[in-house]
Amino acid sequence: MTTETNPRLGVNFLDMQAQVGVTKHTGGFAATNELLSLCHVEDAHEVLNVGCGIGVGPAYIAKKYGCRVVGVDLSEKMIQWSRQRAAEERVADKVEFRVADVLELPLEADRFDIVIVESVLTFVEDKPRAIQECVRVTRPDGYVGLSESFVTKQPSPELAARIEDAIGPSVLTLEIWRALWEESGLQDRVVKTFPVDPRQEIKDRMQWIGWRWLLRAWGRSLRLYLTNPGVRQSIKKMFNVPPEVYQCLGYGLFAGRK
């Protein structure tokens, strides 16, 4: 969808982020560092970041860990933001970005030391296929790592709708995520879970995006809010989320060796 979406329905959550230049990322840098540690980043030379968004993850990994990073995203606009981010972080020589779908990655098999997917598969309907694509492009003895939100209990239909407004559709229970991970075929599987604290989540999101980038994104959001009814409707929905939504949410880190 695009900003031409019916204003009564609002704008698609992912399109909204792409237009503004922000990325949803539960747990912030702490979650990324923990996930990379579980995937033994100290031994990695090349990392694939699936659903790279505005490029925070690839730029951060390249700068902090010295890895070469390939970032892919379904959105051409997100890839544009990613290239800008890499240039601003002065790591453009260490990263590469491509438009790609996690369900059909245009990458050779058995290539990457680590494949990480953070706050992405919630938006993908065919999760088993997406996981298998990530496994396919990972080298033997390499690692796949996921960071994804889950519901701690089955919400009512009304609360489920509010969760979709907050973090997107198709949020699974932890039990379903564990079952998907068991079926991945990976070895040495690890699952670590964490609660979602809304106040900490806001702090983590701001730190993840960065104040300079965030201020520019807020400016773009304001312009879109004032000029585009569809965007205005979507922003209202995202910010009108009751506290009880976060009381039934957590996020999990899933790591395994091919």
C-alpha positions as a Python dict, from the first residue, in 0.01 Angstrom:
ca = {
    (1, 'M'): (0, 0, 0),
    (2, 'T'): (98, 364, -39),
    (3, 'T'): (-14, 700, 91),
    (4, 'E'): (-302, 680, -157),
    (5, 'T'): (-470, 429, 76),
    (6, 'N'): (-833, 497, 165),
    (7, 'P'): (-809, 763, 441),
    (8, 'R'): (-1081, 592, 644),
    (9, 'L'): (-860, 282, 671),
    (10, 'G'): (-528, 454, 721),
    (11, 'V'): (-188, 364, 578),
    (12, 'N'): (-18, 27, 606),
    (13, 'F'): (202, 7, 918),
    (14, 'L'): (519, -82, 723),
    (15, 'D'): (456, 179, 454),
    (16, 'M'): (408, 434, 729),
    (17, 'Q'): (749, 354, 878),
    (18, 'A'): (914, 367, 536),
    (19, 'Q'): (769, 708, 457),
    (20, 'V'): (875, 856, 788),
    (21, 'G'): (1212, 680, 811),
    (22, 'V'): (1178, 483, 1135),
    (23, 'T'): (1207, 115, 1225),
    (24, 'K'): (1025, -101, 1477),
    (25, 'H'): (1280, -287, 1690),
    (26, 'T'): (1189, -449, 2021),
    (27, 'G'): (1462, -454, 2285),
    (28, 'G'): (1696, -203, 2125),
    (29, 'F'): (2073, -250, 2108),
    (30, 'A'): (2071, -479, 2414),
    (31, 'A'): (1854, -732, 2229),
    (32, 'T'): (2074, -713, 1918),
    (33, 'N'): (2393, -761, 2117),
    (34, 'E'): (2248, -1056, 2308),
    (35, 'L'): (2123, -1216, 1987),
    (36, 'L'): (2460, -1174, 1816),
    (37, 'S'): (2633, -1319, 2122),
    (38, 'L'): (2406, -1625, 2105),
    (39, 'C'): (2507, -1652, 1737),
    (40, 'H'): (2880, -1631, 1822),
    (41, 'V'): (2944, -1306, 1640),
    (42, 'E'): (3310, -1319, 1748),
    (43, 'D'): (3365, -1587, 1481),
    (44, 'A'): (3166, -1418, 1204),
    (45, 'H'): (3298, -1250, 892),
    (46, 'E'): (2977, -1195, 694),
    (47, 'V'): (2631, -1131, 841),
    (48, 'L'): (2293, -1111, 669),
    (49, 'N'): (2036, -878, 828),
    (50, 'V'): (1691, -967, 695),
    (51, 'G'): (1438, -684, 717),
    (52, 'C'): (1705, -420, 775),
    (53, 'G'): (1459, -128, 782),
    (54, 'I'): (1638, 206, 791),
    (55, 'G'): (1976, 36, 823),
    (56, 'V'): (2047, 82, 1193),
    (57, 'G'): (2131, -286, 1244),
    (58, 'P'): (2373, -332, 952),
    (59, 'A'): (2556, -7, 1028),
    (60, 'Y'): (2580, -94, 1399),
    (61, 'I'): (2704, -449, 1338),
    (62, 'A'): (2964, -335, 1084),
    (63, 'K'): (3093, -63, 1315),
    (64, 'K'): (3089, -255, 1646),
    (65, 'Y'): (3192, -601, 1532),
    (66, 'G'): (3388, -531, 1212),
    (67, 'C'): (3179, -775, 1007),
    (68, 'R'): (3080, -731, 648),
    (69, 'V'): (2701, -701, 643),
    (70, 'V'): (2437, -749, 376),
    (71, 'G'): (2101, -593, 455),
    (72, 'V'): (1781, -681, 271),
    (73, 'D'): (1434, -534, 294),
    (74, 'L'): (1113, -565, 97),
    (75, 'S'): (1080, -186, 71),
    (76, 'E'): (1284, 13, -180),
    (77, 'K'): (1233, 321, 39),
    (78, 'M'): (1381, 140, 341),
    (79, 'I'): (1683, 44, 132),
    (80, 'Q'): (1729, 411, 42),
    (81, 'W'): (1721, 503, 411),
    (82, 'S'): (1967, 222, 485),
    (83, 'R'): (2219, 351, 235),
    (84, 'Q'): (2187, 700, 380),
    (85, 'R'): (2235, 562, 732),
    (86, 'A'): (2546, 366, 632),
    (87, 'A'): (2696, 677, 471),
    (88, 'E'): (2626, 888, 782),
    (89, 'E'): (2779, 616, 1005),
    (90, 'R'): (3080, 595, 770),
    (91, 'V'): (3048, 222, 710),
    (92, 'A'): (2927, 228, 349),
    (93, 'D'): (3235, 28, 246),
    (94, 'K'): (3138, -256, 483),
    (95, 'V'): (2769, -292, 401),
    (96, 'E'): (2559, -382, 100),
    (97, 'F'): (2183, -338, 63),
    (98, 'R'): (1933, -511, -164),
    (99, 'V'): (1557, -515, -209),
    (100, 'A'): (1452, -873, -132),
    (101, 'D'): (1171, -1084, 12),
    (102, 'V'): (1252, -1314, 304),
    (103, 'L'): (1032, -1578, 140),
    (104, 'E'): (1261, -1590, -165),
    (105, 'L'): (1604, -1451, -86),
    (106, 'P'): (1809, -1383, -404),
    (107, 'L'): (2123, -1510, -232),
    (108, 'E'): (2329, -1824, -268),
    (109, 'A'): (2295, -2113, -25),
    (110, 'D'): (2546, -2182, 254),
    (111, 'R'): (2696, -1832, 245),
    (112, 'F'): (2656, -1636, 568),
    (113, 'D'): (2815, -1693, 908),
    (114, 'I'): (2510, -1539, 1078),
    (115, 'V'): (2161, -1455, 955),
    (116, 'I'): (1960, -1235, 1192),
    (117, 'V'): (1597, -1131, 1166),
    (118, 'E'): (1469, -876, 1418),
    (119, 'S'): (1105, -768, 1455),
    (120, 'V'): (1026, -884, 1102),
    (121, 'L'): (854, -1224, 1093),
    (122, 'T'): (555, -1089, 1284),
    (123, 'F'): (463, -927, 952),
    (124, 'V'): (522, -1242, 744),
    (125, 'E'): (234, -1485, 702),
    (126, 'D'): (438, -1791, 597),
    (127, 'K'): (679, -1801, 889),
    (128, 'P'): (806, -2160, 837),
    (129, 'R'): (907, -2080, 480),
    (130, 'A'): (1080, -1758, 592),
    (131, 'I'): (1279, -1945, 856),
    (132, 'Q'): (1383, -2211, 603),
    (133, 'E'): (1505, -1942, 362),
    (134, 'C'): (1722, -1799, 639),
    (135, 'V'): (1858, -2147, 714),
    (136, 'R'): (1926, -2208, 343),
    (137, 'V'): (2158, -1908, 305),
    (138, 'T'): (2346, -1982, 629),
    (139, 'R'): (2670, -2177, 597),
    (140, 'P'): (2709, -2512, 772),
    (141, 'D'): (2791, -2449, 1140),
    (142, 'G'): (2670, -2090, 1098),
    (143, 'Y'): (2388, -1944, 1307),
    (144, 'V'): (2037, -1813, 1253),
    (145, 'G'): (1897, -1569, 1509),
    (146, 'L'): (1548, -1426, 1547),
    (147, 'S'): (1414, -1155, 1775),
    (148, 'E'): (1033, -1151, 1768),
    (149, 'S'): (741, -1038, 1981),
    (150, 'F'): (489, -1282, 2126),
    (151, 'V'): (169, -1269, 2327),
    (152, 'T'): (186, -1419, 2675),
    (153, 'K'): (-183, -1509, 2663),
    (154, 'Q'): (-446, -1526, 2396),
    (155, 'P'): (-598, -1174, 2381),
    (156, 'S'): (-962, -1092, 2327),
    (157, 'P'): (-1055, -990, 1970),
    (158, 'E'): (-1066, -624, 2078),
    (159, 'L'): (-725, -641, 2246),
    (160, 'A'): (-582, -834, 1950),
    (161, 'A'): (-685, -546, 1726),
    (162, 'R'): (-506, -299, 1953),
    (163, 'I'): (-194, -518, 1950),
    (164, 'E'): (-202, -507, 1573),
    (165, 'D'): (-217, -127, 1592),
    (166, 'A'): (84, -125, 1827),
    (167, 'I'): (324, -374, 1670),
    (168, 'G'): (162, -528, 1366),
    (169, 'P'): (-46, -830, 1267),
    (170, 'S'): (6, -1201, 1327),
    (171, 'V'): (167, -1185, 1672),
    (172, 'L'): (201, -1547, 1789),
    (173, 'T'): (210, -1708, 2130),
    (174, 'L'): (546, -1816, 2269),
    (175, 'E'): (438, -2180, 2239),
    (176, 'I'): (387, -2143, 1864),
    (177, 'W'): (722, -1969, 1823),
    (178, 'R'): (892, -2251, 2015),
    (179, 'A'): (726, -2508, 1789),
    (180, 'L'): (840, -2323, 1476),
    (181, 'W'): (1193, -2313, 1612),
    (182, 'E'): (1185, -2685, 1691),
    (183, 'E'): (1087, -2750, 1329),
    (184, 'S'): (1369, -2532, 1188),
    (185, 'G'): (1616, -2821, 1167),
    (186, 'L'): (1880, -2617, 1350),
    (187, 'Q'): (2101, -2761, 1620),
    (188, 'D'): (2195, -2620, 1962),
    (189, 'R'): (1872, -2421, 1971),
    (190, 'V'): (1841, -2152, 2237),
    (191, 'V'): (1532, -1951, 2335),
    (192, 'K'): (1548, -1657, 2576),
    (193, 'T'): (1241, -1454, 2665),
    (194, 'F'): (1193, -1105, 2806),
    (195, 'P'): (893, -892, 2914),
    (196, 'V'): (804, -574, 2728),
    (197, 'D'): (825, -264, 2945),
    (198, 'P'): (656, 19, 2750),
    (199, 'R'): (862, 294, 2913),
    (200, 'Q'): (1189, 111, 2852),
    (201, 'E'): (1074, 25, 2502),
    (202, 'I'): (1031, 394, 2420),
    (203, 'K'): (1381, 469, 2550),
    (204, 'D'): (1528, 177, 2357),
    (205, 'R'): (1353, 284, 2037),
    (206, 'M'): (1485, 639, 2067),
    (207, 'Q'): (1838, 517, 2133),
    (208, 'W'): (1813, 267, 1846),
    (209, 'I'): (1706, 526, 1592),
    (210, 'G'): (1923, 807, 1733),
    (211, 'W'): (1817, 1158, 1829),
    (212, 'R'): (1942, 1332, 1516),
    (213, 'W'): (1764, 1085, 1290),
    (214, 'L'): (1457, 1080, 1511),
    (215, 'L'): (1412, 1457, 1503),
    (216, 'R'): (1413, 1451, 1124),
    (217, 'A'): (1165, 1163, 1127),
    (218, 'W'): (935, 1356, 1360),
    (219, 'G'): (945, 1647, 1116),
    (220, 'R'): (844, 1419, 831),
    (221, 'S'): (569, 1268, 1049),
    (222, 'L'): (428, 1611, 1127),
    (223, 'R'): (420, 1710, 761),
    (224, 'L'): (246, 1387, 667),
    (225, 'Y'): (5, 1417, 960),
    (226, 'L'): (-101, 1763, 844),
    (227, 'T'): (-129, 1681, 474),
    (228, 'N'): (-231, 1317, 441),
    (229, 'P'): (-556, 1186, 596),
    (230, 'G'): (-447, 823, 565),
    (231, 'V'): (-125, 885, 751),
    (232, 'R'): (-310, 1089, 1013),
    (233, 'Q'): (-546, 798, 1079),
    (234, 'S'): (-255, 552, 1113),
    (235, 'I'): (-61, 776, 1353),
    (236, 'K'): (-366, 815, 1574),
    (237, 'K'): (-410, 437, 1589),
    (238, 'M'): (-45, 372, 1674),
    (239, 'F'): (-37, 624, 1957),
    (240, 'N'): (-379, 541, 2099),
    (241, 'V'): (-268, 208, 2248),
    (242, 'P'): (-393, 123, 2601),
    (243, 'P'): (-136, 10, 2863),
    (244, 'E'): (-297, -333, 2895),
    (245, 'V'): (-170, -418, 2547),
    (246, 'Y'): (187, -430, 2676),
    (247, 'Q'): (89, -639, 2977),
    (248, 'C'): (33, -940, 2751),
    (249, 'L'): (342, -895, 2531),
    (250, 'G'): (697, -1023, 2551),
    (251, 'Y'): (978, -1083, 2305),
    (252, 'G'): (1200, -1381, 2244),
    (253, 'L'): (1553, -1433, 2116),
    (254, 'F'): (1588, -1755, 1916),
    (255, 'A'): (1929, -1882, 1805),
    (256, 'G'): (2039, -2207, 1645),
    (257, 'R'): (2330, -2361, 1454),
    (258, 'K'): (2294, -2509, 1106),
}
